[in-house]
Amino acid sequence: MAAVGVRADGGAGKAPAVTAWGLAADRPGLDADDAAFLAEVVAALERDPFVPAHRLARGLYVSPSHLAHRFRAVAGFSPGALAVALRMREAKRLLAGTGLPVLQVALDVGYDSLGTFTTRFSQLVGASPGRFRARLDVPMPPVLTPDPGAGEAAVTGRISAPPGAVGVAFVGLFPSYVPAGRPLCGAVAPVPGIYRLPRCAPGWYRVLAAGFLAPPSRRDLVLSRADMVGAGRQPVRVGFVGEATCDLEMRPPTLGDPPVVVSLGLLGPADPARG
């Protein structure tokens, strides 16, 4: 997955340079205008994930409908989905790094209802806010063991990484490029190495991976603070029979990558979908 860099260089008094690699890198043939548009939207949402859609569109000098349609065409999901992912990342940070009550965390990330926040957080992160917070300091298993890949695989591929990078990766199938909610299926694989994903419900999916260069701490796993990320360049089709192939190139996370919303520390190390 070759990185596509788009820089907006500014002089004194201008915004700092913005580079959109993650999402742009996963769009073969993406032209410079679309990559620049992607960089602008991602940077705006990173600055303020609570900005209303109409105000976000106005700041980019487009209509809300144009913003939604073009972003979805380029990124593969809606600006709203990215905004929610960023808000959940902030919720995880507040739950892990402060003693704020869950209600205050919900209010701080834009939810007026504790029930709505709890339901949404549970769906996207993989546990209720209370369980998430309680798992931060649970001792890690002694060894994080890659899945041996026994049995028939639905998707398999090679994982590559920058020279000298050695570790493990959580690999899963997701409906879109946002790693939120429990994956349809998943496994832990060596980096570099080969991954194998078991068969799940037939359909079209994205292969996403989050990796660690050293045995991660429990807190890093629960917060999904990955050292490396990777995504397949094309969607893969899982059928009733046969095996799809999708190689992954791991790289450091950067602006343009949706945050890893699902908590890796709450997934089973051998099969994230069933852990």
Buried (B, 14 or more C-beta within 10 A) or exposed (E): BEBBBBEBEEEEEEEEEBBBBBBBBBBEEBEEEBBBBBBBBBBBBBEEBEBEBEEBBBBBEBEBEEBBEBBBEBBBBBBBBBBBBBBBBBBBEBBBEEEEEBBEBBBBBBBEEBEEBBEBBBBBBBBBBEEBBEBBEEEBEEEBEBBEBEEEBBBBBBBBBEEEBEBBBBBBBBBBBBBBBBBBBBBBBBBBBBBBBBBBEEEEBBBBBBBBBEEBBBBBBBBBBBBBBBBBBEBBEBEEEEBBEBBBBBBBBBBBBBBBBBBBBBBEBBBBBEB
